[in-house]
Amino acid sequence: MNLKYSSDLPYPEIIVEENLQEAKMLMPNYSGVAGELTAILTYSFQSYITLNLSDVRKAIEGIAQTEMHHHELLGTTITKLGGFPVMGARQYWNGSFVNYTLDPKKYLQQNIVAEENAIRNYEHTILNLTSPSVKMLLERIILDEQVHIDDFKELLQTL
């Protein structure tokens, strides 16, 4: 198995002026229902319950770490834009956002759908942004999300 967890390309430096509107646009990606915080905690849950599939567990942990890095990058960017990276977008984050599916085949399939949704959400956000460096950041994060889709598909083939 040849899983990567993230693209080899570097993340761009974020150079922005204060723009609270753009900070608000990033909040759903940061900690919304389908955002990075939900991905981190969903993948953490999945790694805790996947004791008998060590390759799957290791991969999910690696992907969760990449999602944590995305969360950090978005939180820092929101702050640079003059916003506050609180754990909630249009509503406050809560544990019901986590996918608690127990069957590895099912949750890997659902993870693929979730990563595809994340990509669509990032693409939609990019269309509404004006800051070139923030657009570049989201485009770079999309590359990782595509790697995650490929990883989950490869893991599914092993089950």
N, CA, C and O atoms as a DFTB+ gen file, in Angstrom:
636 C
 N C O
     1  1       0.847      -1.178       0.000
     2  2       0.000       0.000       0.000
     3  2       0.895       1.244       0.000
     4  3       1.856       1.340       0.763
     5  1       0.554       2.183      -0.869
     6  2       1.388       3.379      -1.025
     7  2       0.552       4.637      -0.767
     8  3       0.173       5.345      -1.701
     9  1       0.273       4.903       0.507
    10  2      -0.565       6.046       0.866
    11  2       0.309       7.237       1.226
    12  3       1.389       7.078       1.795
    13  1      -0.173       8.452       0.885
    14  2       0.632       9.658       1.082
    15  2       0.087      10.597       2.152
    16  3       0.878      11.224       2.856
    17  1      -1.199      10.718       2.302
    18  2      -1.890      11.599       3.255
    19  2      -1.916      13.067       2.841
    20  3      -2.825      13.797       3.236
    21  1      -0.927      13.519       2.045
    22  2      -0.938      14.906       1.579
    23  2      -0.102      15.037       0.312
    24  3       0.730      14.182       0.008
    25  1      -0.334      16.103      -0.407
    26  2       0.431      16.408      -1.612
    27  2       1.850      16.799      -1.216
    28  3       2.092      17.240      -0.093
    29  1       2.771      16.636      -2.137
    30  2       4.160      17.016      -1.882
    31  2       4.413      18.512      -2.062
    32  3       5.473      19.009      -1.680
    33  1       3.462      19.224      -2.632
    34  2       3.653      20.653      -2.896
    35  2       3.588      21.462      -1.600
    36  3       2.860      21.092      -0.679
    37  1       4.337      22.557      -1.521
    38  2       4.305      23.387      -0.311
    39  2       3.005      24.192      -0.226
    40  3       2.332      24.421      -1.231
    41  1       2.675      24.606       0.974
    42  2       1.532      25.498       1.187
    43  2       2.006      26.931       0.948
    44  3       3.143      27.265       1.280
    45  1       1.162      27.770       0.386
    46  2       1.582      29.152       0.100
    47  2       1.666      29.988       1.376
    48  3       1.011      29.696       2.377
    49  1       2.478      31.022       1.314
    50  2       2.513      32.001       2.397
    51  2       1.261      32.861       2.278
    52  3       0.872      33.265       1.182
    53  1       0.645      33.132       3.408
    54  2      -0.594      33.924       3.402
    55  2      -0.253      35.379       3.699
    56  3       0.168      35.726       4.802
    57  1      -0.443      36.213       2.693
    58  2      -0.215      37.651       2.817
    59  2      -1.541      38.328       2.483
    60  3      -1.976      38.335       1.331
    61  1      -2.171      38.891       3.501
    62  2      -3.492      39.502       3.308
    63  2      -3.601      40.794       4.093
    64  3      -2.854      41.041       5.040
    65  1      -4.540      41.600       3.678
    66  2      -4.960      42.745       4.464
    67  2      -6.227      42.340       5.188
    68  3      -6.885      41.374       4.801
    69  1      -6.575      43.070       6.235
    70  2      -7.780      42.737       6.980
    71  2      -8.997      42.762       6.058
    72  3      -9.214      43.711       5.303
    73  1      -9.780      41.690       6.144
    74  2     -10.982      41.576       5.325
    75  2     -11.928      40.620       6.063
    76  3     -11.904      39.410       5.841
    77  1     -12.743      41.175       6.923
    78  2     -13.625      40.369       7.765
    79  2     -14.605      39.547       6.946
    80  3     -14.960      38.437       7.343
    81  1     -15.043      40.067       5.819
    82  2     -15.964      39.313       4.955
    83  2     -15.318      38.008       4.486
    84  3     -15.951      36.953       4.503
    85  1     -14.060      38.089       4.070
    86  2     -13.376      36.866       3.623
    87  2     -13.095      35.931       4.793
    88  3     -13.140      34.712       4.631
    89  1     -12.807      36.479       5.960
    90  2     -12.625      35.633       7.140
    91  2     -13.897      34.829       7.408
    92  3     -13.836      33.638       7.714
    93  1     -15.043      35.486       7.292
    94  2     -16.328      34.806       7.513
    95  2     -16.577      33.729       6.464
    96  3     -17.174      32.696       6.769
    97  1     -16.129      33.957       5.237
    98  2     -16.311      32.961       4.185
    99  2     -15.544      31.667       4.474
   100  3     -15.942      30.590       4.030
   101  1     -14.450      31.784       5.216
   102  2     -13.639      30.603       5.518
   103  2     -14.190      29.768       6.678
   104  3     -13.826      28.603       6.837
   105  1     -15.056      30.361       7.474
   106  2     -15.544      29.672       8.679
   107  2     -16.199      28.313       8.408
   108  3     -15.912      27.367       9.142
   109  1     -17.056      28.163       7.402
   110  2     -17.631      26.833       7.169
   111  2     -16.568      25.778       6.837
   112  3     -16.697      24.621       7.237
   113  1     -15.525      26.174       6.109
   114  2     -14.440      25.245       5.798
   115  2     -13.627      24.912       7.043
   116  3     -13.113      23.802       7.182
   117  1     -13.516      25.870       7.932
   118  2     -12.735      25.724       9.160
   119  2     -13.453      24.838      10.173
   120  3     -12.881      23.867      10.670
   121  1     -14.716      25.176      10.482
   122  2     -15.388      24.439      11.555
   123  2     -16.888      24.278      11.354
   124  3     -17.652      24.197      12.315
   125  1     -17.293      24.234      10.106
   126  2     -18.701      23.988       9.829
   127  2     -19.023      22.500       9.850
   128  3     -18.161      21.672      10.145
   129  1     -20.248      22.175       9.540
   130  2     -20.712      20.779       9.542
   131  2     -19.802      19.899       8.690
   132  3     -19.476      18.779       9.086
   133  1     -19.391      20.393       7.531
   134  2     -18.545      19.620       6.624
   135  2     -17.113      20.160       6.583
   136  3     -16.396      19.950       5.605
   137  1     -16.701      20.853       7.645
   138  2     -15.388      21.484       7.664
   139  2     -14.287      20.617       8.248
   140  3     -14.482      19.443       8.563
   141  1     -13.144      21.229       8.378
   142  2     -11.950      20.525       8.851
   143  2     -12.100      19.977      10.271
   144  3     -11.641      18.871      10.554
   145  1     -12.726      20.725      11.154
   146  2     -12.899      20.243      12.529
   147  2     -13.706      18.947      12.550
   148  3     -13.366      18.015      13.280
   149  1     -14.763      18.884      11.761
   150  2     -15.573      17.674      11.690
   151  2     -14.758      16.518      11.121
   152  3     -14.850      15.393      11.610
   153  1     -13.963      16.791      10.094
   154  2     -13.116      15.742       9.516
   155  2     -12.119      15.217      10.550
   156  3     -11.940      14.006      10.683
   157  1     -11.478      16.117      11.274
   158  2     -10.505      15.710      12.296
   159  2     -11.153      14.777      13.310
   160  3     -10.612      13.716      13.621
   161  1     -12.298      15.170      13.816
   162  2     -12.931      14.389      14.880
   163  2     -13.587      13.119      14.359
   164  3     -13.644      12.120      15.076
   165  1     -14.082      13.136      13.133
   166  2     -14.601      11.909      12.526
   167  2     -13.475      10.904      12.345
   168  3     -13.622       9.734      12.700
   169  1     -12.360      11.347      11.800
   170  2     -11.241      10.432      11.558
   171  2     -10.606       9.982      12.872
   172  3     -10.123       8.853      12.965
   173  1     -10.598      10.827      13.869
   174  2     -10.102      10.408      15.183
   175  2     -10.979       9.286      15.734
   176  3     -10.468       8.263      16.190
   177  1     -12.304       9.478      15.691
   178  2     -13.232       8.445      16.151
   179  2     -12.978       7.140      15.398
   180  3     -12.892       6.071      16.003
   181  1     -12.861       7.238      14.073
   182  2     -12.649       6.032      13.273
   183  2     -11.351       5.329      13.639
   184  3     -11.302       4.099      13.661
   185  1     -10.304       6.086      13.924
   186  2      -9.044       5.442      14.300
   187  2      -9.162       4.741      15.649
   188  3      -8.525       3.708      15.856
   189  1      -9.958       5.275      16.570
   190  2     -10.126       4.666      17.891
   191  2     -10.866       3.335      17.810
   192  3     -10.584       2.418      18.581
   193  1     -11.813       3.228      16.880
   194  2     -12.623       2.008      16.805
   195  2     -12.060       0.976      15.834
   196  3     -12.602      -0.124      15.724
   197  1     -10.983       1.312      15.130
   198  2     -10.418       0.431      14.114
   199  2      -9.172      -0.241      14.677
   200  3      -8.059      -0.009      14.205
   201  1      -9.374      -1.069      15.684
   202  2      -8.251      -1.706      16.365
   203  2      -7.694      -2.901      15.602
   204  3      -6.496      -3.175      15.681
   205  1      -8.543      -3.619      14.865
   206  2      -8.097      -4.852      14.226
   207  2      -7.632      -4.666      12.775
   208  3      -7.279      -5.645      12.117
   209  1      -7.627      -3.459      12.280
   210  2      -7.167      -3.162      10.919
   211  2      -6.071      -2.109      11.001
   212  3      -6.323      -0.923      10.789
   213  1      -4.864      -2.542      11.306
   214  2      -3.790      -1.590      11.612
   215  2      -3.446      -0.681      10.436
   216  3      -3.142       0.493      10.648
   217  1      -3.486      -1.188       9.196
   218  2      -3.183      -0.336       8.043
   219  2      -4.231       0.763       7.880
   220  3      -3.900       1.910       7.579
   221  1      -5.496       0.400       8.083
   222  2      -6.575       1.377       7.980
   223  2      -6.433       2.407       9.092
   224  3      -6.546       3.611       8.858
   225  1      -6.186       1.925      10.292
   226  2      -6.044       2.840      11.439
   227  2      -4.896       3.824      11.220
   228  3      -5.054       5.024      11.439
   229  1      -3.754       3.321      10.792
   230  2      -2.587       4.175      10.566
   231  2      -2.889       5.231       9.502
   232  3      -2.523       6.396       9.660
   233  1      -3.559       4.822       8.415
   234  2      -3.884       5.761       7.341
   235  2      -4.849       6.840       7.821
   236  3      -4.667       8.020       7.524
   237  1      -5.870       6.432       8.559
   238  2      -6.846       7.407       9.052
   239  2      -6.168       8.395       9.997
   240  3      -6.473       9.588       9.968
   241  1      -5.256       7.913      10.828
   242  2      -4.519       8.820      11.721
   243  2      -3.681       9.808      10.915
   244  3      -3.627      10.991      11.251
   245  1      -3.028       9.334       9.857
   246  2      -2.223      10.217       9.010
   247  2      -3.071      11.266       8.308
   248  3      -2.680      12.430       8.213
   249  1      -4.230      10.852       7.817
   250  2      -5.132      11.790       7.158
   251  2      -5.664      12.802       8.165
   252  3      -5.775      13.987       7.851
   253  1      -5.994      12.345       9.375
   254  2      -6.474      13.260      10.420
   255  2      -5.414      14.319      10.741
   256  3      -5.743      15.482      10.974
   257  1      -4.157      13.915      10.752
   258  2      -3.091      14.883      11.020
   259  2      -3.018      15.936       9.918
   260  3      -2.788      17.113      10.198
   261  1      -3.211      15.522       8.678
   262  2      -3.233      16.492       7.577
   263  2      -4.412      17.445       7.742
   264  3      -4.277      18.647       7.513
   265  1      -5.569      16.911       8.139
   266  2      -6.744      17.765       8.363
   267  2      -6.480      18.753       9.512
   268  3      -6.938      19.895       9.473
   269  1      -5.737      18.301      10.531
   270  2      -5.376      19.208      11.629
   271  2      -4.514      20.351      11.112
   272  3      -4.651      21.490      11.558
   273  1      -3.635      20.049      10.182
   274  2      -2.792      21.101       9.602
   275  2      -3.655      22.087       8.805
   276  3      -3.451      23.299       8.876
   277  1      -4.616      21.557       8.051
   278  2      -5.540      22.449       7.328
   279  2      -6.278      23.357       8.306
   280  3      -6.427      24.555       8.065
   281  1      -6.737      22.776       9.409
   282  2      -7.475      23.538      10.429
   283  2      -6.600      24.671      10.961
   284  3      -7.058      25.804      11.112
   285  1      -5.353      24.355      11.240
   286  2      -4.410      25.372      11.727
   287  2      -4.202      26.468      10.679
   288  3      -4.233      27.654      11.009
   289  1      -3.991      26.078       9.424
   290  2      -3.771      27.057       8.361
   291  2      -4.989      27.968       8.185
   292  3      -4.850      29.180       8.019
   293  1      -6.170      27.379       8.223
   294  2      -7.388      28.186       8.080
   295  2      -7.583      29.096       9.288
   296  3      -7.941      30.263       9.132
   297  1      -7.352      28.575      10.484
   298  2      -7.496      29.397      11.687
   299  2      -6.546      30.582      11.688
   300  3      -6.926      31.696      12.048
   301  1      -5.320      30.337      11.285
   302  2      -4.330      31.417      11.197
   303  2      -4.729      32.435      10.129
   304  3      -4.575      33.641      10.325
   305  1      -5.238      31.949       9.008
   306  2      -5.666      32.837       7.927
   307  2      -6.859      33.679       8.350
   308  3      -6.910      34.876       8.070
   309  1      -7.815      33.056       9.022
   310  2      -8.975      33.796       9.533
   311  2      -8.513      34.919      10.453
   312  3      -9.025      36.037      10.383
   313  1      -7.553      34.623      11.309
   314  2      -7.020      35.632      12.231
   315  2      -6.322      36.755      11.465
   316  3      -6.520      37.932      11.769
   317  1      -5.508      36.396      10.474
   318  2      -4.818      37.414       9.664
   319  2      -5.806      38.317       8.935
   320  3      -5.527      39.491       8.691
   321  1      -6.966      37.755       8.591
   322  2      -7.998      38.537       7.900
   323  2      -8.810      39.403       8.864
   324  3      -9.667      40.178       8.438
   325  1      -8.536      39.269      10.167
   326  2      -9.224      40.093      11.157
   327  2     -10.384      39.396      11.843
   328  3     -11.120      40.019      12.608
   329  1     -10.551      38.107      11.574
   330  2     -11.629      37.342      12.194
   331  2     -11.152      36.578      13.415
   332  3      -9.986      36.652      13.801
   333  1     -12.067      35.850      14.007
   334  2     -11.770      35.022      15.170
   335  2     -12.121      33.578      14.827
   336  3     -13.274      33.283      14.513
   337  1     -11.145      32.678      14.882
   338  2     -11.387      31.291      14.481
   339  2     -12.111      30.481      15.566
   340  3     -11.529      29.598      16.196
   341  1     -13.383      30.805      15.765
   342  2     -14.185      30.085      16.756
   343  2     -14.653      28.764      16.149
   344  3     -14.683      28.603      14.929
   345  1     -15.016      27.829      17.015
   346  2     -15.430      26.504      16.554
   347  2     -16.905      26.508      16.180
   348  3     -17.725      25.857      16.828
   349  1     -17.224      27.233      15.148
   350  2     -18.583      27.281      14.631
   351  2     -18.652      28.228      13.460
   352  3     -17.990      29.265      13.448
   353  1     -19.438      27.880      12.492
   354  2     -19.600      28.744      11.321
   355  2     -20.950      29.439      11.437
   356  3     -21.079      30.426      12.161
   357  1     -21.928      28.946      10.750
   358  2     -23.262      29.548      10.858
   359  2     -23.966      29.093      12.134
   360  3     -24.931      29.712      12.583
   361  1     -23.466      28.003      12.708
   362  2     -23.945      27.514      14.006
   363  2     -22.726      26.987      14.746
   364  3     -21.712      26.670      14.123
   365  1     -22.814      26.890      16.052
   366  2     -21.676      26.382      16.801
   367  2     -21.493      24.901      16.552
   368  3     -22.463      24.158      16.402
   369  1     -20.245      24.482      16.509
   370  2     -19.910      23.096      16.248
   371  2     -20.402      22.230      17.404
   372  3     -20.385      22.646      18.562
   373  1     -20.842      21.015      17.066
   374  2     -21.193      20.057      18.126
   375  2     -20.928      18.636      17.647
   376  3     -20.752      18.389      16.454
   377  1     -20.904      17.730      18.577
   378  2     -20.526      16.348      18.310
   379  2     -21.452      15.589      17.374
   380  3     -21.087      14.518      16.889
   381  1     -22.636      16.116      17.111
   382  2     -23.533      15.424      16.178
   383  2     -23.034      15.526      14.737
   384  3     -23.544      14.827      13.861
   385  1     -22.048      16.383      14.479
   386  2     -21.502      16.518      13.131
   387  2     -20.607      15.334      12.754
   388  3     -20.392      15.068      11.571
   389  1     -20.082      14.620      13.766
   390  2     -19.166      13.509      13.532
   391  2     -19.923      12.328      12.932
   392  3     -21.059      12.049      13.314
   393  1     -19.285      11.644      11.994
   394  2     -19.832      10.422      11.417
   395  2     -19.437       9.260      12.337
   396  3     -18.258       8.923      12.443
   397  1     -20.414       8.660      12.993
   398  2     -20.164       7.584      13.956
   399  2     -20.404       6.193      13.374
   400  3     -20.652       5.252      14.127
   401  1     -20.336       6.043      12.065
   402  2     -20.485       4.739      11.433
   403  2     -19.390       3.802      11.927
   404  3     -18.229       4.199      12.029
   405  1     -19.758       2.561      12.232
   406  2     -18.813       1.602      12.801
   407  2     -18.197       0.660      11.769
   408  3     -17.093       0.159      11.984
   409  1     -18.869       0.415      10.677
   410  2     -18.381      -0.521       9.672
   411  2     -17.319       0.147       8.790
   412  3     -17.600       1.160       8.150
   413  1     -16.097      -0.411       8.751
   414  2     -15.015       0.228       7.980
   415  2     -15.338       0.450       6.505
   416  3     -15.017       1.507       5.962
   417  1     -15.964      -0.520       5.848
   418  2     -16.303      -0.319       4.432
   419  2     -17.247       0.861       4.266
   420  3     -17.068       1.693       3.376
   421  1     -18.255       0.927       5.130
   422  2     -19.228       2.013       5.034
   423  2     -18.583       3.355       5.340
   424  3     -18.805       4.327       4.618
   425  1     -17.770       3.420       6.427
   426  2     -17.224       4.736       6.752
   427  2     -16.167       5.181       5.750
   428  3     -16.006       6.381       5.525
   429  1     -15.442       4.244       5.143
   430  2     -14.489       4.650       4.106
   431  2     -15.229       5.207       2.883
   432  3     -14.796       6.195       2.290
   433  1     -16.343       4.572       2.510
   434  2     -17.153       5.090       1.403
   435  2     -17.713       6.472       1.753
   436  3     -17.722       7.372       0.913
   437  1     -18.174       6.633       2.979
   438  2     -18.714       7.925       3.410
   439  2     -17.611       8.981       3.495
   440  3     -17.861      10.159       3.238
   441  1     -16.398       8.570       3.852
   442  2     -15.277       9.510       3.891
   443  2     -14.968      10.045       2.492
   444  3     -14.634      11.219       2.331
   445  1     -15.081       9.180       1.484
   446  2     -14.854       9.620       0.099
   447  2     -15.867      10.699      -0.258
   448  3     -15.507      11.735      -0.817
   449  1     -17.123      10.457       0.062
   450  2     -18.171      11.447      -0.222
   451  2     -17.901      12.745       0.542
   452  3     -18.064      13.836      -0.005
   453  1     -17.489      12.624       1.808
   454  2     -17.202      13.814       2.618
   455  2     -16.041      14.616       2.033
   456  3     -16.087      15.846       2.016
   457  1     -15.003      13.935       1.556
   458  2     -13.860      14.631       0.949
   459  2     -14.280      15.301      -0.369
   460  3     -13.839      16.410      -0.670
   461  1     -15.128      14.627      -1.146
   462  2     -15.642      15.236      -2.379
   463  2     -16.460      16.483      -2.058
   464  3     -16.359      17.490      -2.758
   465  1     -17.268      16.418      -1.005
   466  2     -18.042      17.592      -0.574
   467  2     -17.115      18.711      -0.117
   468  3     -17.359      19.881      -0.411
   469  1     -16.055      18.356       0.599
   470  2     -15.094      19.372       1.052
   471  2     -14.480      20.091      -0.146
   472  3     -14.327      21.313      -0.137
   473  1     -14.132      19.325      -1.170
   474  2     -13.556      19.935      -2.377
   475  2     -14.551      20.901      -3.008
   476  3     -14.185      22.018      -3.373
   477  1     -15.800      20.481      -3.137
   478  2     -16.828      21.377      -3.710
   479  2     -16.992      22.637      -2.861
   480  3     -17.135      23.737      -3.394
   481  1     -16.971      22.470      -1.538
   482  2     -17.098      23.631      -0.654
   483  2     -15.919      24.584      -0.823
   484  3     -16.102      25.801      -0.865
   485  1     -14.713      24.036      -0.920
   486  2     -13.543      24.887      -1.137
   487  2     -13.631      25.596      -2.486
   488  3     -13.326      26.784      -2.587
   489  1     -14.048      24.870      -3.517
   490  2     -14.169      25.482      -4.842
   491  2     -15.191      26.622      -4.827
   492  3     -14.971      27.667      -5.439
   493  1     -16.295      26.416      -4.135
   494  2     -17.310      27.471      -4.018
   495  2     -16.741      28.685      -3.269
   496  3     -16.975      29.828      -3.662
   497  1     -16.004      28.429      -2.202
   498  2     -15.402      29.524      -1.437
   499  2     -14.414      30.299      -2.306
   500  3     -14.396      31.529      -2.282
   501  1     -13.598      29.585      -3.069
   502  2     -12.610      30.236      -3.941
   503  2     -13.283      31.212      -4.900
   504  3     -12.765      32.299      -5.154
   505  1     -14.436      30.822      -5.429
   506  2     -15.151      31.686      -6.380
   507  2     -15.569      33.017      -5.765
   508  3     -15.755      33.999      -6.483
   509  1     -15.717      33.056      -4.460
   510  2     -16.190      34.259      -3.776
   511  2     -15.082      35.076      -3.114
   512  3     -15.343      36.157      -2.584
   513  1     -13.861      34.573      -3.140
   514  2     -12.736      35.278      -2.511
   515  2     -12.082      36.255      -3.487
   516  3     -12.161      36.086      -4.704
   517  1     -11.439      37.271      -2.932
   518  2     -10.657      38.196      -3.757
   519  2      -9.163      38.090      -3.471
   520  3      -8.351      38.489      -4.307
   521  1      -8.788      37.570      -2.326
   522  2      -7.383      37.498      -1.932
   523  2      -6.661      36.360      -2.666
   524  3      -6.998      35.190      -2.487
   525  1      -5.670      36.707      -3.490
   526  2      -4.951      35.659      -4.231
   527  2      -4.294      34.612      -3.332
   528  3      -4.351      33.422      -3.642
   529  1      -3.674      35.025      -2.228
   530  2      -2.976      34.036      -1.402
   531  2      -3.951      33.108      -0.682
   532  3      -3.628      31.941      -0.455
   533  1      -5.128      33.597      -0.321
   534  2      -6.123      32.730       0.317
   535  2      -6.678      31.742      -0.715
   536  3      -6.899      30.572      -0.403
   537  1      -6.901      32.215      -1.934
   538  2      -7.333      31.315      -3.003
   539  2      -6.290      30.219      -3.219
   540  3      -6.634      29.047      -3.367
   541  1      -5.022      30.607      -3.236
   542  2      -3.943      29.631      -3.424
   543  2      -3.913      28.617      -2.290
   544  3      -3.677      27.431      -2.522
   545  1      -4.150      29.076      -1.064
   546  2      -4.190      28.162       0.074
   547  2      -5.296      27.129      -0.116
   548  3      -5.057      25.933       0.049
   549  1      -6.488      27.571      -0.459
   550  2      -7.601      26.636      -0.628
   551  2      -7.345      25.679      -1.798
   552  3      -7.692      24.500      -1.725
   553  1      -6.749      26.180      -2.859
   554  2      -6.397      25.306      -3.982
   555  2      -5.387      24.241      -3.546
   556  3      -5.457      23.091      -3.980
   557  1      -4.454      24.637      -2.689
   558  2      -3.463      23.671      -2.185
   559  2      -4.124      22.648      -1.260
   560  3      -3.799      21.463      -1.328
   561  1      -5.039      23.084      -0.402
   562  2      -5.757      22.160       0.472
   563  2      -6.571      21.164      -0.356
   564  3      -6.656      19.988      -0.002
   565  1      -7.166      21.626      -1.452
   566  2      -7.931      20.736      -2.334
   567  2      -7.048      19.582      -2.826
   568  3      -7.517      18.450      -2.945
   569  1      -5.784      19.864      -3.108
   570  2      -4.876      18.792      -3.543
   571  2      -4.772      17.704      -2.480
   572  3      -4.755      16.517      -2.807
   573  1      -4.702      18.095      -1.218
   574  2      -4.655      17.103      -0.135
   575  2      -5.962      16.323      -0.050
   576  3      -5.956      15.110       0.161
   577  1      -7.073      17.018      -0.213
   578  2      -8.369      16.333      -0.131
   579  2      -8.480      15.284      -1.240
   580  3      -9.059      14.219      -1.029
   581  1      -7.933      15.580      -2.408
   582  2      -7.931      14.597      -3.492
   583  2      -7.046      13.394      -3.138
   584  3      -7.390      12.252      -3.441
   585  1      -5.916      13.662      -2.501
   586  2      -5.059      12.566      -2.033
   587  2      -5.831      11.694      -1.045
   588  3      -5.724      10.468      -1.083
   589  1      -6.610      12.322      -0.158
   590  2      -7.392      11.561       0.815
   591  2      -8.407      10.663       0.111
   592  3      -8.601       9.515       0.511
   593  1      -9.047      11.172      -0.921
   594  2      -9.992      10.353      -1.691
   595  2      -9.273       9.135      -2.262
   596  3      -9.764       8.010      -2.163
   597  1      -8.114       9.367      -2.857
   598  2      -7.341       8.262      -3.425
   599  2      -6.940       7.261      -2.341
   600  3      -7.012       6.051      -2.555
   601  1      -6.522       7.759      -1.187
   602  2      -6.149       6.882      -0.072
   603  2      -7.335       6.043       0.395
   604  3      -7.204       4.835       0.592
   605  1      -8.486       6.680       0.571
   606  2      -9.666       5.945       1.029
   607  2     -10.087       4.895       0.008
   608  3     -10.505       3.801       0.388
   609  1      -9.984       5.209      -1.273
   610  2     -10.312       4.226      -2.314
   611  2      -9.355       3.034      -2.254
   612  3      -9.773       1.885      -2.391
   613  1      -8.078       3.318      -2.049
   614  2      -7.099       2.238      -1.938
   615  2      -7.349       1.385      -0.703
   616  3      -7.238       0.160      -0.761
   617  1      -7.684       2.017       0.404
   618  2      -8.012       1.272       1.634
   619  2      -9.234       0.391       1.437
   620  3      -9.266      -0.742       1.918
   621  1     -10.231       0.896       0.740
   622  2     -11.435       0.095       0.463
   623  2     -11.099      -1.179      -0.294
   624  3     -11.711      -2.221      -0.061
   625  1     -10.149      -1.104      -1.183
   626  2      -9.767      -2.277      -1.967
   627  2      -9.109      -3.355      -1.112
   628  3      -9.073      -4.522      -1.502
   629  1      -8.594      -2.972       0.044
   630  2      -7.935      -3.951       0.925
   631  2      -8.908      -4.683       1.833
   632  3      -8.539      -5.676       2.460
   633  1     -10.149      -4.210       1.914
   634  2     -11.128      -4.831       2.815
   635  2     -11.931      -5.916       2.129
   636  3     -12.794      -6.533       2.753
